[in-house]
């Protein structure tokens, strides 16, 4: 059986990779994928704690988190596509179209 420490270390590494992807990259699609990596890191931590404590609540939270992440991807991609049609660029610095 794999100890919970290894799951948490993997979750931390995934979260750091996702955070660095959001902070360093300027491509919106890469930033969106980095946010998804961060959400998956949190989901891994929830599932590992739920299994360690033998509580099914963590798995329910993960189910709702995955549902919210799917909705976030749909809305994010729709916004990105509409901005791409106007600006013809995927660079974050060019995305000031939504300023009111």
SEFIZA-3560 file (N, C-alpha, C; in Angstrom, 3 decimals):
REM SEFIZA-3560
<numar><xx>0.849</xx><yy>-1.185</yy><zz>0.000</zz><atom>N</atom></numar>
<numar><xx>0.000</xx><yy>0.000</yy><zz>0.000</zz><atom>CA</atom></numar>
<numar><xx>0.892</xx><yy>1.244</yy><zz>0.000</zz><atom>C</atom></numar>
<numar><xx>0.532</xx><yy>2.202</yy><zz>-0.821</zz><atom>N</atom></numar>
<numar><xx>1.312</xx><yy>3.430</yy><zz>-0.946</zz><atom>CA</atom></numar>
<numar><xx>0.923</xx><yy>4.377</yy><zz>0.197</zz><atom>C</atom></numar>
<numar><xx>1.911</xx><yy>4.946</yy><zz>0.899</zz><atom>N</atom></numar>
<numar><xx>1.575</xx><yy>5.855</yy><zz>2.005</zz><atom>CA</atom></numar>
<numar><xx>0.986</xx><yy>7.175</yy><zz>1.492</zz><atom>C</atom></numar>
<numar><xx>0.235</xx><yy>7.833</yy><zz>2.371</zz><atom>N</atom></numar>
<numar><xx>-0.439</xx><yy>9.072</yy><zz>1.997</zz><atom>CA</atom></numar>
<numar><xx>0.557</xx><yy>10.187</yy><zz>1.703</zz><atom>C</atom></numar>
<numar><xx>1.744</xx><yy>10.115</yy><zz>2.289</zz><atom>N</atom></numar>
<numar><xx>2.756</xx><yy>11.155</yy><zz>2.065</zz><atom>CA</atom></numar>
<numar><xx>3.120</xx><yy>11.261</yy><zz>0.589</zz><atom>C</atom></numar>
<numar><xx>3.224</xx><yy>10.146</yy><zz>-0.090</zz><atom>N</atom></numar>
<numar><xx>3.592</xx><yy>10.176</yy><zz>-1.506</zz><atom>CA</atom></numar>
<numar><xx>2.485</xx><yy>10.806</yy><zz>-2.344</zz><atom>C</atom></numar>
<numar><xx>1.238</xx><yy>10.529</yy><zz>-2.012</zz><atom>N</atom></numar>
<numar><xx>0.135</xx><yy>11.167</yy><zz>-2.722</zz><atom>CA</atom></numar>
<numar><xx>0.157</xx><yy>12.686</yy><zz>-2.510</zz><atom>C</atom></numar>
<numar><xx>0.413</xx><yy>13.100</yy><zz>-1.287</zz><atom>N</atom></numar>
<numar><xx>0.435</xx><yy>14.531</yy><zz>-0.988</zz><atom>CA</atom></numar>
<numar><xx>1.632</xx><yy>15.226</yy><zz>-1.636</zz><atom>C</atom></numar>
<numar><xx>2.762</xx><yy>14.538</yy><zz>-1.698</zz><atom>N</atom></numar>
<numar><xx>3.921</xx><yy>15.106</yy><zz>-2.392</zz><atom>CA</atom></numar>
<numar><xx>3.619</xx><yy>15.263</yy><zz>-3.882</zz><atom>C</atom></numar>
<numar><xx>3.021</xx><yy>14.243</yy><zz>-4.478</zz><atom>N</atom></numar>
<numar><xx>2.643</xx><yy>14.330</yy><zz>-5.885</zz><atom>CA</atom></numar>
<numar><xx>1.628</xx><yy>15.447</yy><zz>-6.105</zz><atom>C</atom></numar>
<numar><xx>0.679</xx><yy>15.585</yy><zz>-5.202</zz><atom>N</atom></numar>
<numar><xx>-0.300</xx><yy>16.658</yy><zz>-5.296</zz><atom>CA</atom></numar>
<numar><xx>0.378</xx><yy>18.024</yy><zz>-5.206</zz><atom>C</atom></numar>
<numar><xx>1.317</xx><yy>18.165</yy><zz>-4.310</zz><atom>N</atom></numar>
<numar><xx>2.057</xx><yy>19.425</yy><zz>-4.177</zz><atom>CA</atom></numar>
<numar><xx>2.875</xx><yy>19.749</yy><zz>-5.417</zz><atom>C</atom></numar>
<numar><xx>3.525</xx><yy>18.731</yy><zz>-5.975</zz><atom>N</atom></numar>
<numar><xx>4.319</xx><yy>18.936</yy><zz>-7.194</zz><atom>CA</atom></numar>
<numar><xx>3.422</xx><yy>19.363</yy><zz>-8.347</zz><atom>C</atom></numar>
<numar><xx>2.277</xx><yy>18.709</yy><zz>-8.494</zz><atom>N</atom></numar>
<numar><xx>1.339</xx><yy>19.089</yy><zz>-9.544</zz><atom>CA</atom></numar>
<numar><xx>0.827</xx><yy>20.513</yy><zz>-9.350</zz><atom>C</atom></numar>
<numar><xx>0.567</xx><yy>20.887</yy><zz>-8.110</zz><atom>N</atom></numar>
<numar><xx>0.079</xx><yy>22.234</yy><zz>-7.851</zz><atom>CA</atom></numar>
<numar><xx>1.138</xx><yy>23.278</yy><zz>-8.175</zz><atom>C</atom></numar>
<numar><xx>2.395</xx><yy>22.995</yy><zz>-7.846</zz><atom>N</atom></numar>
<numar><xx>3.481</xx><yy>23.931</yy><zz>-8.163</zz><atom>CA</atom></numar>
<numar><xx>3.670</xx><yy>24.044</yy><zz>-9.673</zz><atom>C</atom></numar>
<numar><xx>3.572</xx><yy>22.936</yy><zz>-10.390</zz><atom>N</atom></numar>
<numar><xx>3.675</xx><yy>22.974</yy><zz>-11.849</zz><atom>CA</atom></numar>
<numar><xx>2.550</xx><yy>23.816</yy><zz>-12.435</zz><atom>C</atom></numar>
<numar><xx>1.345</xx><yy>23.630</yy><zz>-11.946</zz><atom>N</atom></numar>
<numar><xx>0.215</xx><yy>24.420</yy><zz>-12.426</zz><atom>CA</atom></numar>
<numar><xx>0.359</xx><yy>25.900</yy><zz>-12.112</zz><atom>C</atom></numar>
<numar><xx>0.815</xx><yy>26.219</yy><zz>-10.909</zz><atom>N</atom></numar>
<numar><xx>1.000</xx><yy>27.616</yy><zz>-10.522</zz><atom>CA</atom></numar>
<numar><xx>2.071</xx><yy>28.282</yy><zz>-11.365</zz><atom>C</atom></numar>
<numar><xx>3.169</xx><yy>27.577</yy><zz>-11.585</zz><atom>N</atom></numar>
<numar><xx>4.232</xx><yy>28.162</yy><zz>-12.419</zz><atom>CA</atom></numar>
<numar><xx>3.756</xx><yy>28.326</yy><zz>-13.855</zz><atom>C</atom></numar>
<numar><xx>2.922</xx><yy>27.424</yy><zz>-14.344</zz><atom>N</atom></numar>
<numar><xx>2.371</xx><yy>27.566</yy><zz>-15.690</zz><atom>CA</atom></numar>
<numar><xx>1.479</xx><yy>28.779</yy><zz>-15.822</zz><atom>C</atom></numar>
<numar><xx>0.705</xx><yy>29.082</yy><zz>-14.783</zz><atom>N</atom></numar>
<numar><xx>-0.165</xx><yy>30.261</yy><zz>-14.819</zz><atom>CA</atom></numar>
<numar><xx>0.659</xx><yy>31.538</yy><zz>-14.734</zz><atom>C</atom></numar>
<numar><xx>1.681</xx><yy>31.538</yy><zz>-13.901</zz><atom>N</atom></numar>
<numar><xx>2.458</xx><yy>32.752</yy><zz>-13.687</zz><atom>CA</atom></numar>
<numar><xx>3.454</xx><yy>33.043</yy><zz>-14.805</zz><atom>C</atom></numar>
<numar><xx>3.993</xx><yy>32.018</yy><zz>-15.443</zz><atom>N</atom></numar>
<numar><xx>5.068</xx><yy>32.208</yy><zz>-16.411</zz><atom>CA</atom></numar>
<numar><xx>4.551</xx><yy>32.349</yy><zz>-17.840</zz><atom>C</atom></numar>
<numar><xx>3.596</xx><yy>31.560</yy><zz>-18.224</zz><atom>N</atom></numar>
<numar><xx>3.140</xx><yy>31.523</yy><zz>-19.617</zz><atom>CA</atom></numar>
<numar><xx>2.250</xx><yy>32.711</yy><zz>-19.953</zz><atom>C</atom></numar>
<numar><xx>2.229</xx><yy>33.061</yy><zz>-21.239</zz><atom>N</atom></numar>
<numar><xx>1.369</xx><yy>34.141</yy><zz>-21.701</zz><atom>CA</atom></numar>
<numar><xx>0.282</xx><yy>33.647</yy><zz>-22.646</zz><atom>C</atom></numar>
<numar><xx>0.312</xx><yy>32.374</yy><zz>-22.984</zz><atom>N</atom></numar>
<numar><xx>-0.718</xx><yy>31.797</yy><zz>-23.842</zz><atom>CA</atom></numar>
<numar><xx>-1.912</xx><yy>31.420</yy><zz>-22.973</zz><atom>C</atom></numar>
<numar><xx>-3.085</xx><yy>31.842</yy><zz>-23.390</zz><atom>N</atom></numar>
<numar><xx>-4.279</xx><yy>31.647</yy><zz>-22.576</zz><atom>CA</atom></numar>
<numar><xx>-4.642</xx><yy>30.170</yy><zz>-22.457</zz><atom>C</atom></numar>
<numar><xx>-4.469</xx><yy>29.405</yy><zz>-23.510</zz><atom>N</atom></numar>
<numar><xx>-4.800</xx><yy>27.973</yy><zz>-23.444</zz><atom>CA</atom></numar>
<numar><xx>-3.883</xx><yy>27.240</yy><zz>-22.479</zz><atom>C</atom></numar>
<numar><xx>-2.598</xx><yy>27.595</yy><zz>-22.481</zz><atom>N</atom></numar>
<numar><xx>-1.663</xx><yy>26.964</yy><zz>-21.542</zz><atom>CA</atom></numar>
<numar><xx>-2.020</xx><yy>27.362</yy><zz>-20.116</zz><atom>C</atom></numar>
<numar><xx>-2.432</xx><yy>28.601</yy><zz>-19.918</zz><atom>N</atom></numar>
<numar><xx>-2.839</xx><yy>29.032</yy><zz>-18.584</zz><atom>CA</atom></numar>
<numar><xx>-4.086</xx><yy>28.273</yy><zz>-18.124</zz><atom>C</atom></numar>
<numar><xx>-5.023</xx><yy>28.058</yy><zz>-19.037</zz><atom>N</atom></numar>
<numar><xx>-6.237</xx><yy>27.306</yy><zz>-18.698</zz><atom>CA</atom></numar>
<numar><xx>-5.898</xx><yy>25.855</yy><zz>-18.344</zz><atom>C</atom></numar>
<numar><xx>-4.976</xx><yy>25.257</yy><zz>-19.084</zz><atom>N</atom></numar>
<numar><xx>-4.551</xx><yy>23.889</yy><zz>-18.752</zz><atom>CA</atom></numar>
<numar><xx>-3.808</xx><yy>23.851</yy><zz>-17.425</zz><atom>C</atom></numar>
<numar><xx>-3.069</xx><yy>24.906</yy><zz>-17.099</zz><atom>N</atom></numar>
<numar><xx>-2.367</xx><yy>24.952</yy><zz>-15.818</zz><atom>CA</atom></numar>
<numar><xx>-3.347</xx><yy>25.047</yy><zz>-14.656</zz><atom>C</atom></numar>
<numar><xx>-4.422</xx><yy>25.782</yy><zz>-14.854</zz><atom>N</atom></numar>
<numar><xx>-5.463</xx><yy>25.843</yy><zz>-13.816</zz><atom>CA</atom></numar>
<numar><xx>-6.094</xx><yy>24.471</yy><zz>-13.628</zz><atom>C</atom></numar>
<numar><xx>-6.284</xx><yy>23.749</yy><zz>-14.717</zz><atom>N</atom></numar>
<numar><xx>-6.833</xx><yy>22.391</yy><zz>-14.617</zz><atom>CA</atom></numar>
<numar><xx>-5.874</xx><yy>21.463</yy><zz>-13.872</zz><atom>C</atom></numar>
<numar><xx>-4.572</xx><yy>21.622</yy><zz>-14.091</zz><atom>N</atom></numar>
<numar><xx>-3.588</xx><yy>20.820</yy><zz>-13.356</zz><atom>CA</atom></numar>
<numar><xx>-3.680</xx><yy>21.128</yy><zz>-11.865</zz><atom>C</atom></numar>
<numar><xx>-3.859</xx><yy>22.402</yy><zz>-11.523</zz><atom>N</atom></numar>
<numar><xx>-3.998</xx><yy>22.769</yy><zz>-10.115</zz><atom>CA</atom></numar>
<numar><xx>-5.257</xx><yy>22.161</yy><zz>-9.508</zz><atom>C</atom></numar>
<numar><xx>-6.355</xx><yy>22.178</yy><zz>-10.248</zz><atom>N</atom></numar>
<numar><xx>-7.584</xx><yy>21.560</yy><zz>-9.748</zz><atom>CA</atom></numar>
<numar><xx>-7.417</xx><yy>20.050</yy><zz>-9.564</zz><atom>C</atom></numar>
<numar><xx>-6.713</xx><yy>19.409</yy><zz>-10.480</zz><atom>N</atom></numar>
<numar><xx>-6.473</xx><yy>17.975</yy><zz>-10.333</zz><atom>CA</atom></numar>
<numar><xx>-5.565</xx><yy>17.677</yy><zz>-9.146</zz><atom>C</atom></numar>
<numar><xx>-4.646</xx><yy>18.569</yy><zz>-8.838</zz><atom>N</atom></numar>
<numar><xx>-3.805</xx><yy>18.383</yy><zz>-7.655</zz><atom>CA</atom></numar>
<numar><xx>-4.646</xx><yy>18.439</yy><zz>-6.381</zz><atom>C</atom></numar>
<numar><xx>-5.564</xx><yy>19.374</yy><zz>-6.340</zz><atom>N</atom></numar>
<numar><xx>-6.455</xx><yy>19.468</yy><zz>-5.177</zz><atom>CA</atom></numar>
<numar><xx>-7.355</xx><yy>18.247</yy><zz>-5.088</zz><atom>C</atom></numar>
<numar><xx>-7.835</xx><yy>17.776</yy><zz>-6.236</zz><atom>N</atom></numar>
<numar><xx>-8.673</xx><yy>16.571</yy><zz>-6.242</zz><atom>CA</atom></numar>
<numar><xx>-7.893</xx><yy>15.359</yy><zz>-5.732</zz><atom>C</atom></numar>
<numar><xx>-6.633</xx><yy>15.246</yy><zz>-6.116</zz><atom>N</atom></numar>
<numar><xx>-5.809</xx><yy>14.140</yy><zz>-5.625</zz><atom>CA</atom></numar>
<numar><xx>-5.633</xx><yy>14.209</yy><zz>-4.115</zz><atom>C</atom></numar>
<numar><xx>-5.451</xx><yy>15.411</yy><zz>-3.593</zz><atom>N</atom></numar>
<numar><xx>-5.328</xx><yy>15.565</yy><zz>-2.136</zz><atom>CA</atom></numar>
<numar><xx>-6.632</xx><yy>15.191</yy><zz>-1.433</zz><atom>C</atom></numar>
<numar><xx>-7.768</xx><yy>15.624</yy><zz>-1.990</zz><atom>N</atom></numar>
<numar><xx>-9.062</xx><yy>15.255</yy><zz>-1.403</zz><atom>CA</atom></numar>
<numar><xx>-9.254</xx><yy>13.743</yy><zz>-1.375</zz><atom>C</atom></numar>
<numar><xx>-8.973</xx><yy>13.091</yy><zz>-2.491</zz><atom>N</atom></numar>
<numar><xx>-9.183</xx><yy>11.650</yy><zz>-2.565</zz><atom>CA</atom></numar>
<numar><xx>-8.234</xx><yy>10.910</yy><zz>-1.636</zz><atom>C</atom></numar>
<numar><xx>-6.988</xx><yy>11.372</yy><zz>-1.550</zz><atom>N</atom></numar>
<numar><xx>-6.040</xx><yy>10.679</yy><zz>-0.676</zz><atom>CA</atom></numar>
<numar><xx>-6.425</xx><yy>10.833</yy><zz>0.795</zz><atom>C</atom></numar>
<numar><xx>-6.878</xx><yy>12.033</yy><zz>1.193</zz><atom>N</atom></numar>
<numar><xx>-7.337</xx><yy>12.203</yy><zz>2.567</zz><atom>CA</atom></numar>
<numar><xx>-8.602</xx><yy>11.394</yy><zz>2.838</zz><atom>C</atom></numar>
<numar><xx>-9.501</xx><yy>11.349</yy><zz>1.862</zz><atom>N</atom></numar>
<numar><xx>-10.734</xx><yy>10.581</yy><zz>2.047</zz><atom>CA</atom></numar>
<numar><xx>-10.437</xx><yy>9.096</yy><zz>2.212</zz><atom>C</atom></numar>
<numar><xx>-9.479</xx><yy>8.604</yy><zz>1.439</zz><atom>N</atom></numar>
<numar><xx>-9.130</xx><yy>7.191</yy><zz>1.561</zz><atom>CA</atom></numar>
<numar><xx>-8.402</xx><yy>6.917</yy><zz>2.876</zz><atom>C</atom></numar>
<numar><xx>-7.551</xx><yy>7.846</yy><zz>3.296</zz><atom>N</atom></numar>
<numar><xx>-6.810</xx><yy>7.670</yy><zz>4.539</zz><atom>CA</atom></numar>
<numar><xx>-7.749</xx><yy>7.654</yy><zz>5.744</zz><atom>C</atom></numar>
<numar><xx>-8.756</xx><yy>8.519</yy><zz>5.733</zz><atom>N</atom></numar>
<numar><xx>-9.681</xx><yy>8.614</yy><zz>6.860</zz><atom>CA</atom></numar>
<numar><xx>-10.920</xx><yy>7.741</yy><zz>6.689</zz><atom>C</atom></numar>
<numar><xx>-11.014</xx><yy>7.033</yy><zz>5.572</zz><atom>N</atom></numar>
<numar><xx>-12.147</xx><yy>6.151</yy><zz>5.272</zz><atom>CA</atom></numar>
<numar><xx>-13.485</xx><yy>6.894</yy><zz>5.292</zz><atom>C</atom></numar>
<numar><xx>-13.487</xx><yy>8.093</yy><zz>4.714</zz><atom>N</atom></numar>
<numar><xx>-14.708</xx><yy>8.886</yy><zz>4.607</zz><atom>CA</atom></numar>
<numar><xx>-15.027</xx><yy>9.128</yy><zz>3.136</zz><atom>C</atom></numar>
<numar><xx>-16.259</xx><yy>8.895</yy><zz>2.731</zz><atom>N</atom></numar>
<numar><xx>-16.606</xx><yy>9.117</yy><zz>1.319</zz><atom>CA</atom></numar>
<numar><xx>-16.867</xx><yy>10.579</yy><zz>0.969</zz><atom>C</atom></numar>
<numar><xx>-16.836</xx><yy>11.486</yy><zz>1.953</zz><atom>N</atom></numar>
<numar><xx>-17.103</xx><yy>12.894</yy><zz>1.679</zz><atom>CA</atom></numar>
<numar><xx>-16.087</xx><yy>13.490</yy><zz>0.704</zz><atom>C</atom></numar>
<numar><xx>-14.840</xx><yy>13.119</yy><zz>0.825</zz><atom>N</atom></numar>
<numar><xx>-13.806</xx><yy>13.654</yy><zz>-0.051</zz><atom>CA</atom></numar>
<numar><xx>-14.051</xx><yy>13.310</yy><zz>-1.500</zz><atom>C</atom></numar>
<numar><xx>-14.546</xx><yy>12.115</yy><zz>-1.743</zz><atom>N</atom></numar>
<numar><xx>-14.837</xx><yy>11.713</yy><zz>-3.111</zz><atom>CA</atom></numar>
<numar><xx>-16.041</xx><yy>12.469</yy><zz>-3.662</zz><atom>C</atom></numar>
<numar><xx>-16.979</xx><yy>12.816</yy><zz>-2.812</zz><atom>N</atom></numar>
<numar><xx>-18.122</xx><yy>13.624</yy><zz>-3.249</zz><atom>CA</atom></numar>
<numar><xx>-17.653</xx><yy>15.023</yy><zz>-3.607</zz><atom>C</atom></numar>
<numar><xx>-16.751</xx><yy>15.589</yy><zz>-2.798</zz><atom>N</atom></numar>
<numar><xx>-16.196</xx><yy>16.905</yy><zz>-3.113</zz><atom>CA</atom></numar>
<numar><xx>-15.446</xx><yy>16.878</yy><zz>-4.440</zz><atom>C</atom></numar>
<numar><xx>-14.729</xx><yy>15.807</yy><zz>-4.688</zz><atom>N</atom></numar>
<numar><xx>-13.999</xx><yy>15.674</yy><zz>-5.950</zz><atom>CA</atom></numar>
<numar><xx>-14.966</xx><yy>15.605</yy><zz>-7.120</zz><atom>C</atom></numar>
<numar><xx>-16.063</xx><yy>14.905</yy><zz>-6.959</zz><atom>N</atom></numar>
<numar><xx>-17.063</xx><yy>14.828</yy><zz>-8.021</zz><atom>CA</atom></numar>
<numar><xx>-17.602</xx><yy>16.213</yy><zz>-8.371</zz><atom>C</atom></numar>
<numar><xx>-17.934</xx><yy>16.999</yy><zz>-7.354</zz><atom>N</atom></numar>
<numar><xx>-18.423</xx><yy>18.351</yy><zz>-7.614</zz><atom>CA</atom></numar>
<numar><xx>-17.324</xx><yy>19.250</yy><zz>-8.174</zz><atom>C</atom></numar>
<numar><xx>-16.106</xx><yy>19.058</yy><zz>-7.722</zz><atom>N</atom></numar>
<numar><xx>-14.988</xx><yy>19.840</yy><zz>-8.242</zz><atom>CA</atom></numar>
<numar><xx>-14.745</xx><yy>19.552</yy><zz>-9.718</zz><atom>C</atom></numar>
<numar><xx>-14.843</xx><yy>18.299</yy><zz>-10.111</zz><atom>N</atom></numar>
<numar><xx>-14.677</xx><yy>17.942</yy><zz>-11.523</zz><atom>CA</atom></numar>
<numar><xx>-15.818</xx><yy>18.538</yy><zz>-12.349</zz><atom>C</atom></numar>
<numar><xx>-17.022</xx><yy>18.553</yy><zz>-11.807</zz><atom>N</atom></numar>
<numar><xx>-18.158</xx><yy>19.155</yy><zz>-12.512</zz><atom>CA</atom></numar>
<numar><xx>-17.948</xx><yy>20.645</yy><zz>-12.715</zz><atom>C</atom></numar>
<numar><xx>-17.489</xx><yy>21.335</yy><zz>-11.677</zz><atom>N</atom></numar>
<numar><xx>-17.221</xx><yy>22.769</yy><zz>-11.785</zz><atom>CA</atom></numar>
<numar><xx>-16.069</xx><yy>23.019</yy><zz>-12.755</zz><atom>C</atom></numar>
<numar><xx>-15.046</xx><yy>22.169</yy><zz>-12.736</zz><atom>N</atom></numar>
<numar><xx>-13.917</xx><yy>22.325</yy><zz>-13.658</zz><atom>CA</atom></numar>
<numar><xx>-14.352</xx><yy>22.154</yy><zz>-15.107</zz><atom>C</atom></numar>
<numar><xx>-15.260</xx><yy>21.233</yy><zz>-15.359</zz><atom>N</atom></numar>
<numar><xx>-15.758</xx><yy>21.045</yy><zz>-16.727</zz><atom>CA</atom></numar>
<numar><xx>-16.534</xx><yy>22.276</yy><zz>-17.183</zz><atom>C</atom></numar>
<numar><xx>-17.351</xx><yy>22.828</yy><zz>-16.312</zz><atom>N</atom></numar>
<numar><xx>-18.086</xx><yy>24.042</yy><zz>-16.663</zz><atom>CA</atom></numar>
<numar><xx>-17.130</xx><yy>25.212</yy><zz>-16.876</zz><atom>C</atom></numar>
<numar><xx>-16.092</xx><yy>25.274</yy><zz>-16.062</zz><atom>N</atom></numar>
<numar><xx>-15.100</xx><yy>26.344</yy><zz>-16.201</zz><atom>CA</atom></numar>
<numar><xx>-14.382</xx><yy>26.252</yy><zz>-17.534</zz><atom>C</atom></numar>
<numar><xx>-14.064</xx><yy>25.056</yy><zz>-17.971</zz><atom>N</atom></numar>
<numar><xx>-13.396</xx><yy>24.873</yy><zz>-19.256</zz><atom>CA</atom></numar>
<numar><xx>-14.306</xx><yy>25.303</yy><zz>-20.398</zz><atom>C</atom></numar>
<numar><xx>-15.565</xx><yy>24.958</yy><zz>-20.316</zz><atom>N</atom></numar>
<numar><xx>-16.506</xx><yy>25.325</yy><zz>-21.381</zz><atom>CA</atom></numar>
<numar><xx>-16.638</xx><yy>26.841</yy><zz>-21.477</zz><atom>C</atom></numar>
<numar><xx>-16.839</xx><yy>27.514</yy><zz>-20.358</zz><atom>N</atom></numar>
<numar><xx>-16.985</xx><yy>28.965</yy><zz>-20.369</zz><atom>CA</atom></numar>
<numar><xx>-15.672</xx><yy>29.634</yy><zz>-20.771</zz><atom>C</atom></numar>
<numar><xx>-14.554</xx><yy>29.144</yy><zz>-20.239</zz><atom>N</atom></numar>
<numar><xx>-13.252</xx><yy>29.720</yy><zz>-20.579</zz><atom>CA</atom></numar>
<numar><xx>-12.924</xx><yy>29.587</yy><zz>-22.054</zz><atom>C</atom></numar>
<numar><xx>-13.177</xx><yy>28.422</yy><zz>-22.629</zz><atom>N</atom></numar>
<numar><xx>-12.918</xx><yy>28.244</yy><zz>-24.056</zz><atom>CA</atom></numar>
<numar><xx>-13.842</xx><yy>29.105</yy><zz>-24.903</zz><atom>C</atom></numar>
<numar><xx>-15.087</xx><yy>29.282</yy><zz>-24.493</zz><atom>N</atom></numar>
<numar><xx>-16.000</xx><yy>30.145</yy><zz>-25.242</zz><atom>CA</atom></numar>
<numar><xx>-15.506</xx><yy>31.589</yy><zz>-25.229</zz><atom>C</atom></numar>
<numar><xx>-15.034</xx><yy>32.058</yy><zz>-24.086</zz><atom>N</atom></numar>
<numar><xx>-14.499</xx><yy>33.418</yy><zz>-24.003</zz><atom>CA</atom></numar>
<numar><xx>-13.235</xx><yy>33.546</yy><zz>-24.835</zz><atom>C</atom></numar>
<numar><xx>-12.362</xx><yy>32.564</yy><zz>-24.753</zz><atom>N</atom></numar>
<numar><xx>-11.112</xx><yy>32.603</yy><zz>-25.514</zz><atom>CA</atom></numar>
<numar><xx>-11.390</xx><yy>32.608</yy><zz>-27.015</zz><atom>C</atom></numar>
<numar><xx>-12.326</xx><yy>31.803</yy><zz>-27.464</zz><atom>N</atom></numar>
<numar><xx>-12.649</xx><yy>31.747</yy><zz>-28.896</zz><atom>CA</atom></numar>
<numar><xx>-13.243</xx><yy>33.067</yy><zz>-29.364</zz><atom>C</atom></numar>
<numar><xx>-14.117</xx><yy>33.663</yy><zz>-28.573</zz><atom>N</atom></numar>
<numar><xx>-14.712</xx><yy>34.936</yy><zz>-28.993</zz><atom>CA</atom></numar>
<numar><xx>-13.666</xx><yy>36.054</yy><zz>-29.033</zz><atom>C</atom></numar>
<numar><xx>-12.738</xx><yy>36.057</yy><zz>-28.102</zz><atom>N</atom></numar>
<numar><xx>-11.674</xx><yy>37.066</yy><zz>-28.126</zz><atom>CA</atom></numar>
<numar><xx>-10.712</xx><yy>36.792</yy><zz>-29.271</zz><atom>C</atom></numar>
<numar><xx>-10.456</xx><yy>35.541</yy><zz>-29.563</zz><atom>N</atom></numar>
<numar><xx>-9.558</xx><yy>35.208</yy><zz>-30.669</zz><atom>CA</atom></numar>
<numar><xx>-10.137</xx><yy>35.663</yy><zz>-32.008</zz><atom>C</atom></numar>
<numar><xx>-11.444</xx><yy>35.576</yy><zz>-32.147</zz><atom>N</atom></numar>
<numar><xx>-12.071</xx><yy>36.037</yy><zz>-33.386</zz><atom>CA</atom></numar>
<numar><xx>-11.927</xx><yy>37.547</yy><zz>-33.563</zz><atom>C</atom></numar>
<numar><xx>-11.885</xx><yy>38.290</yy><zz>-32.460</zz><atom>N</atom></numar>
<numar><xx>-11.739</xx><yy>39.740</yy><zz>-32.548</zz><atom>CA</atom></numar>
<numar><xx>-10.278</xx><yy>40.171</yy><zz>-32.677</zz><atom>C</atom></numar>
<numar><xx>-9.386</xx><yy>39.544</yy><zz>-31.907</zz><atom>N</atom></numar>
<numar><xx>-7.992</xx><yy>39.991</yy><zz>-31.841</zz><atom>CA</atom></numar>
<numar><xx>-7.033</xx><yy>39.173</yy><zz>-32.697</zz><atom>C</atom></numar>
<numar><xx>-7.404</xx><yy>37.957</yy><zz>-33.065</zz><atom>N</atom></numar>
<numar><xx>-6.529</xx><yy>37.047</yy><zz>-33.823</zz><atom>CA</atom></numar>
<numar><xx>-5.222</xx><yy>36.753</yy><zz>-33.077</zz><atom>C</atom></numar>
<numar><xx>-5.281</xx><yy>36.721</yy><zz>-31.746</zz><atom>N</atom></numar>
<numar><xx>-4.092</xx><yy>36.457</yy><zz>-30.937</zz><atom>CA</atom></numar>
<numar><xx>-4.508</xx><yy>35.698</yy><zz>-29.682</zz><atom>C</atom></numar>
<numar><xx>-3.589</xx><yy>34.887</yy><zz>-29.190</zz><atom>N</atom></numar>
<numar><xx>-3.834</xx><yy>34.148</yy><zz>-27.954</zz><atom>CA</atom></numar>
<numar><xx>-2.978</xx><yy>34.673</yy><zz>-26.806</zz><atom>C</atom></numar>
<numar><xx>-2.332</xx><yy>35.810</yy><zz>-26.999</zz><atom>N</atom></numar>
<numar><xx>-1.453</xx><yy>36.388</yy><zz>-25.987</zz><atom>CA</atom></numar>
<numar><xx>-2.288</xx><yy>37.106</yy><zz>-24.926</zz><atom>C</atom></numar>
<numar><xx>-1.902</xx><yy>36.961</yy><zz>-23.677</zz><atom>N</atom></numar>
<numar><xx>-2.652</xx><yy>37.560</yy><zz>-22.571</zz><atom>CA</atom></numar>
<numar><xx>-2.578</xx><yy>39.080</yy><zz>-22.627</zz><atom>C</atom></numar>
<numar><xx>-1.449</xx><yy>39.620</yy><zz>-23.064</zz><atom>N</atom></numar>
<numar><xx>-1.294</xx><yy>41.073</yy><zz>-23.116</zz><atom>CA</atom></numar>
<numar><xx>-2.244</xx><yy>41.713</yy><zz>-24.124</zz><atom>C</atom></numar>
<numar><xx>-2.677</xx><yy>40.978</yy><zz>-25.125</zz><atom>N</atom></numar>
<numar><xx>-3.590</xx><yy>41.511</yy><zz>-26.131</zz><atom>CA</atom></numar>
<numar><xx>-5.052</xx><yy>41.370</yy><zz>-25.730</zz><atom>C</atom></numar>
<numar><xx>-5.343</xx><yy>40.801</yy><zz>-24.602</zz><atom>N</atom></numar>
<numar><xx>-6.720</xx><yy>40.507</yy><zz>-24.215</zz><atom>CA</atom></numar>
<numar><xx>-7.287</xx><yy>41.578</yy><zz>-23.316</zz><atom>C</atom></numar>
<numar><xx>-7.361</xx><yy>42.787</yy><zz>-23.805</zz><atom>N</atom></numar>
<numar><xx>-7.999</xx><yy>43.867</yy><zz>-23.049</zz><atom>CA</atom></numar>
<numar><xx>-9.354</xx><yy>44.218</yy><zz>-23.641</zz><atom>C</atom></numar>
<numar><xx>-9.935</xx><yy>43.310</yy><zz>-24.413</zz><atom>N</atom></numar>
<numar><xx>-11.225</xx><yy>43.523</yy><zz>-25.060</zz><atom>CA</atom></numar>
<numar><xx>-12.340</xx><yy>43.613</yy><zz>-24.031</zz><atom>C</atom></numar>
<numar><xx>-12.228</xx><yy>42.903</yy><zz>-22.932</zz><atom>N</atom></numar>
<numar><xx>-13.309</xx><yy>42.831</yy><zz>-21.950</zz><atom>CA</atom></numar>
<numar><xx>-13.323</xx><yy>44.023</yy><zz>-20.984</zz><atom>C</atom></numar>
<numar><xx>-12.391</xx><yy>44.975</yy><zz>-21.160</zz><atom>N</atom></numar>
<numar><xx>-12.412</xx><yy>46.143</yy><zz>-20.286</zz><atom>CA</atom></numar>
<numar><xx>-13.659</xx><yy>46.956</yy><zz>-20.558</zz><atom>C</atom></numar>
<numar><xx>-14.289</xx><yy>47.423</yy><zz>-19.494</zz><atom>N</atom></numar>
<numar><xx>-15.555</xx><yy>48.124</yy><zz>-19.658</zz><atom>CA</atom></numar>
<numar><xx>-15.368</xx><yy>49.536</yy><zz>-19.494</zz><atom>C</atom></numar>
//
